[in-house]
Amino acid sequence: MKATIYLIPVMLGETDYTRALPDYNRTLIAGLRHFIVENVRAARRFLKKVEPSISIDELSFTILNEHTLPEEIAEMLAPMEADESIGLMSEAGCPAVADPGAEVVAIAQRKGYRVAPLVGPSSILLALMASGFNGQHFAFHGYLPVESSDRTGRIKALEARIYAENETQIFIETPYRNNKLLADLLRICKPTTNLCVASNLTCHDELIRTRSIKAWTKNIPDLNKRPTIFLLFR
């Protein structure tokens, strides 16, 4: 088979992989020897859970994160030049979506290598599916500005888009700053604007709730250190 870079989704939390990953992924992972990962320790733990027979010490791991230099990325595809396939993994969820893995995939595409995305959990799409918001017209913005005045301006601009363009707005925050972002949304947005909070998706304590800003102010959840997707709509 032609050398391929496989985009391998990872569970979003401490959940049995059989809940969200097809058995095909397990079979394919067992045959790979080279992996590009965001966190080696997390990757090793995931691979051993999915396929206990894997000999972890025989695998090759290359780290790709926000500290990786651009000139280092192309070198990560070297095994493919020897006709060996590679697995690309994020720390959680789907690689190359709000993830530095996109840069590796872009290089693979330019070089004409085969790219194969595997089925698995995407917190962004799961949150959109469960929100009740517009699933045909939406935008994902990643992280909002940290600085207060910039964040206020950005939230107002995103809220304006839901009314002007009928477009769902999706964004995230570093988990330990979730409560601050939620407080800002409740302070800045119109009382009638709808907010969906999707937290710890696929986990035993999953929270997915859509309410108006006014209703949220009466019952504010604690989102501290819980991976969360925020969605705004009219």
LINGIZI-V124855 format. One record per pair of residues at least 24 apart in sequence whose C-alpha atoms are under 8 Angstrom apart, sorted by the first residue. I is the first residue (numbers start at 1). GAP is how many residues later the second one is. D is the distance in Angstrom with one decimal. If there is no record, write none. Layout:
# LINGIZI-V124855
i->{I & I}
gap->{GAP & GAP}
d->{D & D}
This chain:
# LINGIZI-V124855
i->{2 & 2 & 3 & 3 & 3 & 3 & 3 & 3 & 3 & 4 & 4 & 4 & 4 & 4 & 4 & 4 & 4 & 5 & 5 & 5 & 5 & 5 & 5 & 5 & 5 & 5 & 5 & 6 & 6 & 6 & 6 & 6 & 6 & 6 & 6 & 7 & 7 & 7 & 7 & 7 & 7 & 7 & 7 & 7 & 7 & 8 & 8 & 8 & 8 & 8 & 8 & 8 & 8 & 8 & 8 & 9 & 9 & 9 & 9 & 9 & 9 & 9 & 9 & 9 & 9 & 9 & 10 & 10 & 10 & 10 & 10 & 10 & 10 & 10 & 10 & 11 & 11 & 11 & 11 & 12 & 12 & 12 & 12 & 12 & 12 & 12 & 12 & 13 & 13 & 13 & 13 & 13 & 14 & 15 & 15 & 15 & 17 & 17 & 20 & 20 & 21 & 21 & 21 & 22 & 22 & 25 & 25 & 26 & 26 & 29 & 30 & 32 & 32 & 32 & 33 & 33 & 33 & 33 & 33 & 34 & 34 & 34 & 34 & 34 & 34 & 34 & 35 & 35 & 35 & 35 & 35 & 35 & 35 & 35 & 36 & 36 & 36 & 36 & 36 & 36 & 36 & 36 & 36 & 37 & 37 & 37 & 37 & 37 & 37 & 37 & 37 & 38 & 38 & 38 & 38 & 38 & 38 & 39 & 39 & 39 & 39 & 42 & 43 & 43 & 64 & 64 & 65 & 66 & 73 & 73 & 74 & 74 & 76 & 77 & 77 & 80 & 93 & 93 & 93 & 93 & 94 & 94 & 94 & 98 & 123 & 123 & 124 & 124 & 126 & 127 & 127 & 127 & 127 & 127 & 128 & 130 & 131 & 131 & 131 & 131 & 131 & 132 & 133 & 133 & 134 & 134 & 134 & 134 & 135 & 137 & 137 & 137 & 138 & 138 & 138 & 138 & 139 & 139 & 139 & 139 & 140 & 140 & 140 & 141 & 141 & 141 & 141 & 142 & 142 & 142 & 142 & 143 & 143 & 143 & 143 & 144 & 144 & 144 & 152 & 152 & 155 & 155 & 155 & 156 & 156 & 159 & 159 & 159 & 159 & 162 & 162 & 162 & 163 & 163 & 166 & 166 & 167 & 168 & 168 & 168 & 169 & 169 & 169 & 170 & 170 & 170 & 170 & 171 & 171 & 171 & 172 & 172 & 172 & 173 & 173 & 174 & 174 & 175 & 175 & 175 & 175 & 175 & 175 & 176 & 176 & 176 & 177 & 177 & 178 & 178 & 178 & 178 & 178 & 179 & 179 & 179 & 185 & 186 & 186 & 186 & 186 & 189 & 192 & 193 & 193 & 193 & 194 & 194 & 194 & 195 & 195 & 195 & 195 & 196 & 196 & 196 & 197 & 197 & 197 & 197 & 198 & 198 & 198 & 199 & 199 & 199 & 199 & 199 & 200 & 200 & 200 & 201}
gap->{81 & 112 & 77 & 80 & 81 & 82 & 83 & 110 & 111 & 76 & 80 & 81 & 82 & 109 & 110 & 111 & 112 & 80 & 81 & 82 & 83 & 100 & 103 & 108 & 109 & 110 & 111 & 79 & 80 & 81 & 82 & 109 & 110 & 111 & 112 & 80 & 81 & 82 & 87 & 88 & 89 & 108 & 109 & 110 & 111 & 79 & 80 & 81 & 82 & 86 & 87 & 109 & 110 & 111 & 112 & 80 & 81 & 83 & 84 & 85 & 86 & 109 & 110 & 111 & 112 & 113 & 36 & 79 & 80 & 81 & 82 & 83 & 84 & 110 & 111 & 81 & 82 & 109 & 110 & 80 & 81 & 109 & 111 & 188 & 189 & 190 & 191 & 79 & 187 & 188 & 189 & 190 & 189 & 187 & 188 & 189 & 32 & 33 & 100 & 101 & 98 & 99 & 100 & 97 & 98 & 93 & 94 & 24 & 25 & 58 & 24 & 53 & 54 & 55 & 25 & 26 & 27 & 52 & 53 & 25 & 26 & 27 & 45 & 51 & 52 & 53 & 24 & 25 & 26 & 27 & 51 & 52 & 53 & 54 & 25 & 26 & 27 & 28 & 40 & 50 & 51 & 52 & 53 & 24 & 25 & 26 & 27 & 51 & 52 & 53 & 54 & 25 & 26 & 27 & 51 & 52 & 53 & 24 & 25 & 51 & 52 & 49 & 46 & 48 & 36 & 37 & 35 & 34 & 30 & 31 & 30 & 33 & 28 & 27 & 31 & 33 & 27 & 28 & 29 & 30 & 26 & 27 & 28 & 44 & 78 & 106 & 46 & 105 & 75 & 71 & 74 & 81 & 102 & 104 & 103 & 78 & 65 & 77 & 78 & 79 & 100 & 78 & 35 & 100 & 32 & 33 & 34 & 99 & 33 & 29 & 30 & 31 & 29 & 30 & 31 & 32 & 28 & 29 & 30 & 31 & 29 & 30 & 31 & 28 & 29 & 30 & 31 & 28 & 29 & 30 & 31 & 28 & 29 & 30 & 31 & 27 & 28 & 29 & 32 & 36 & 30 & 33 & 34 & 32 & 33 & 30 & 34 & 73 & 74 & 70 & 71 & 72 & 70 & 71 & 67 & 68 & 66 & 63 & 64 & 65 & 62 & 63 & 64 & 59 & 60 & 61 & 62 & 58 & 59 & 60 & 56 & 57 & 58 & 55 & 56 & 51 & 53 & 48 & 49 & 50 & 51 & 52 & 53 & 48 & 49 & 50 & 47 & 48 & 45 & 46 & 47 & 48 & 50 & 43 & 44 & 45 & 28 & 27 & 28 & 30 & 31 & 24 & 42 & 39 & 40 & 41 & 38 & 39 & 40 & 35 & 36 & 37 & 38 & 34 & 35 & 36 & 31 & 32 & 33 & 34 & 30 & 31 & 32 & 24 & 27 & 28 & 29 & 30 & 26 & 27 & 28 & 27}
d->{6.9 & 7.3 & 5.7 & 4.9 & 5.2 & 4.6 & 7.9 & 7.2 & 6.7 & 7.2 & 7.5 & 4.7 & 6.4 & 6.5 & 4.8 & 5.7 & 6.8 & 5.7 & 4.7 & 5.7 & 6.8 & 8.0 & 7.8 & 7.5 & 6.4 & 5.1 & 6.2 & 7.6 & 6.1 & 4.8 & 6.0 & 6.2 & 4.9 & 5.9 & 6.9 & 6.1 & 5.0 & 6.4 & 7.5 & 6.1 & 7.9 & 7.6 & 6.1 & 4.6 & 5.8 & 6.4 & 5.8 & 5.3 & 7.9 & 6.8 & 6.7 & 6.9 & 5.6 & 7.8 & 7.7 & 6.5 & 7.1 & 7.2 & 5.2 & 4.4 & 6.3 & 6.7 & 6.9 & 5.0 & 6.5 & 7.9 & 7.4 & 6.9 & 6.8 & 6.8 & 4.9 & 4.9 & 6.5 & 7.1 & 7.2 & 5.7 & 5.9 & 7.8 & 6.6 & 5.1 & 5.5 & 7.2 & 7.5 & 7.4 & 6.8 & 6.8 & 7.5 & 7.6 & 7.2 & 7.8 & 7.2 & 5.9 & 6.7 & 7.1 & 5.9 & 7.8 & 8.0 & 6.7 & 5.9 & 6.2 & 6.7 & 5.3 & 7.6 & 7.2 & 7.7 & 7.0 & 7.9 & 6.0 & 6.2 & 7.6 & 6.4 & 6.7 & 6.6 & 6.9 & 7.3 & 4.9 & 6.1 & 7.8 & 7.2 & 6.1 & 4.8 & 6.2 & 7.6 & 7.0 & 5.0 & 6.3 & 7.6 & 6.1 & 5.0 & 6.3 & 5.5 & 4.6 & 5.8 & 7.3 & 5.8 & 4.8 & 5.9 & 6.5 & 7.3 & 7.2 & 6.2 & 4.8 & 6.3 & 6.8 & 6.1 & 5.1 & 5.8 & 6.1 & 4.9 & 6.0 & 7.2 & 5.5 & 5.1 & 5.4 & 6.8 & 5.4 & 5.6 & 6.6 & 8.0 & 7.8 & 6.0 & 6.5 & 7.4 & 7.0 & 6.9 & 7.1 & 6.0 & 6.7 & 7.5 & 6.3 & 7.0 & 6.6 & 7.9 & 7.9 & 7.5 & 7.9 & 7.4 & 5.6 & 5.2 & 6.6 & 6.9 & 6.6 & 5.6 & 6.6 & 6.6 & 7.2 & 7.7 & 6.7 & 7.7 & 5.7 & 7.9 & 7.4 & 6.7 & 8.0 & 7.6 & 7.1 & 5.8 & 7.5 & 7.2 & 6.1 & 7.6 & 7.7 & 6.3 & 6.3 & 7.5 & 6.6 & 5.7 & 7.7 & 7.4 & 7.3 & 5.1 & 6.4 & 4.9 & 4.4 & 5.9 & 7.4 & 7.1 & 6.3 & 5.3 & 6.0 & 6.3 & 4.6 & 5.8 & 7.5 & 6.1 & 5.1 & 7.8 & 7.6 & 4.9 & 5.5 & 7.8 & 6.0 & 5.2 & 5.5 & 7.9 & 7.1 & 7.3 & 7.1 & 7.7 & 7.0 & 7.3 & 7.4 & 7.6 & 7.2 & 7.0 & 7.0 & 7.9 & 7.0 & 7.5 & 7.3 & 5.4 & 5.9 & 7.8 & 6.2 & 7.7 & 7.5 & 7.0 & 6.8 & 5.9 & 5.1 & 5.5 & 5.1 & 6.6 & 7.1 & 5.7 & 4.5 & 6.6 & 6.2 & 5.4 & 6.6 & 6.5 & 5.2 & 6.0 & 7.3 & 7.8 & 8.0 & 7.7 & 7.4 & 6.0 & 4.3 & 5.4 & 5.3 & 6.9 & 5.1 & 4.6 & 7.6 & 6.8 & 7.7 & 5.7 & 5.8 & 7.4 & 7.8 & 7.4 & 6.7 & 5.7 & 6.0 & 7.9 & 5.8 & 7.7 & 7.4 & 6.7 & 7.0 & 7.5 & 7.2 & 6.3 & 5.1 & 5.8 & 5.3 & 5.6 & 7.1 & 5.7 & 4.7 & 6.6 & 5.9 & 5.0 & 6.5 & 6.9 & 6.1 & 5.1 & 6.7 & 5.5 & 5.1 & 6.5 & 7.5 & 6.2 & 5.7 & 4.2 & 6.4 & 6.0 & 5.5 & 6.4 & 7.9}
